[in-house]
């Protein structure tokens, strides 16, 4: 099986959003690039796509249903804002 590393832009919208990713992809990292947050994943290009849910919140924001969330990464913006990325089950 051959994999590739793909990059996906994550929107900072303050609510749960869906991202279609290849099934069984491995998330490598989440980082700031320019002024946007991106996710990098190892994917098998012929895999079927599945929908995964994510949430990006700022420091001090209220989090409902935290038991359904998996913390992934904290990203610091050049303007001083700090965002926290969660996958939502």
Secondary structure per residue as TSV (DSSP state, phi and psi in degrees):
chain	resnum	aa	ss	phi	psi
A	1	X	-	360.0	136.6
A	2	X	-	-111.2	131.9
A	3	X	-	-113.4	160.7
A	4	X	E	-132.2	156.2
A	5	X	E	-99.2	122.4
A	6	X	E	-115.0	157.8
A	7	X	E	-117.6	137.5
A	8	X	E	-131.1	131.5
A	9	X	E	-77.9	136.7
A	10	X	E	-108.4	124.5
A	11	X	-	-78.9	141.8
A	12	X	-	-99.2	89.3
A	13	X	-	-119.2	-4.2
A	14	X	S	76.3	13.3
A	15	X	S	-146.5	165.7
A	16	X	-	-62.5	135.0
A	17	X	E	-129.8	158.2
A	18	X	E	-104.8	144.7
A	19	X	E	-133.6	126.6
A	20	X	E	-86.5	118.2
A	21	X	E	-126.1	151.9
A	22	X	E	-60.1	139.9
A	23	X	T	-56.1	138.6
A	24	X	T	64.2	20.6
A	25	X	-	-66.1	156.0
A	26	X	E	-110.1	116.8
A	27	X	E	-76.3	120.6
A	28	X	E	-87.4	-45.5
A	29	X	E	-165.4	162.0
A	30	X	E	-133.0	125.7
A	31	X	E	-148.3	165.5
A	32	X	E	-81.2	133.1
A	33	X	E	-134.8	115.4
A	34	X	T	68.5	-121.5
A	35	X	T	-113.4	13.0
A	36	X	E	-119.3	156.0
A	37	X	E	-97.6	131.9
A	38	X	E	-126.0	153.7
A	39	X	E	-115.4	134.1
A	40	X	E	-111.3	136.0
A	41	X	E	-141.3	147.0
A	42	X	E	-85.5	122.7
A	43	X	E	-127.0	154.4
A	44	X	-	-100.0	117.2
A	45	X	T	-64.1	-24.4
A	46	X	T	-94.4	5.8
A	47	X	S	-71.9	151.2
A	48	X	-	-70.1	156.5
A	49	X	E	-93.1	145.0
A	50	X	E	-126.8	158.2
A	51	X	E	-96.8	126.2
A	52	X	E	-119.4	149.6
A	53	X	E	-112.1	140.4
A	54	X	E	-135.1	160.8
A	55	X	E	-141.9	134.1
A	56	X	E	-119.3	123.0
A	57	X	E	-129.1	156.9
A	58	X	E	-89.2	162.7
A	59	X	T	-59.1	133.6
A	60	X	T	89.5	-7.7
A	61	X	-	-73.2	151.9
A	62	X	-	-74.5	137.9
A	63	X	-	-120.5	115.7
A	64	X	S	-91.2	148.1
A	65	X	-	56.6	45.5
A	66	X	G	-61.6	-22.7
A	67	X	G	-68.5	-13.5
A	68	X	G	-97.4	5.5
A	69	X	E	-114.4	147.7
A	70	X	E	-119.9	117.3
A	71	X	E	-67.5	134.2
A	72	X	E	-114.4	-44.6
A	73	X	E	-168.5	149.7
A	74	X	E	-108.9	134.4
A	75	X	E	-123.7	127.1
A	76	X	E	-102.2	127.7
A	77	X	-	-88.6	154.5
A	78	X	T	-61.3	-25.5
A	79	X	T	-82.7	3.2
A	80	X	S	97.8	-13.3
A	81	X	-	-69.7	146.8
A	82	X	E	-125.3	126.0
A	83	X	E	-113.7	145.9
A	84	X	E	-121.5	126.0
A	85	X	E	-103.8	128.9
A	86	X	E	-125.4	146.0
A	87	X	E	-95.7	138.1
A	88	X	E	-107.6	125.6
A	89	X	-	-89.7	360.0
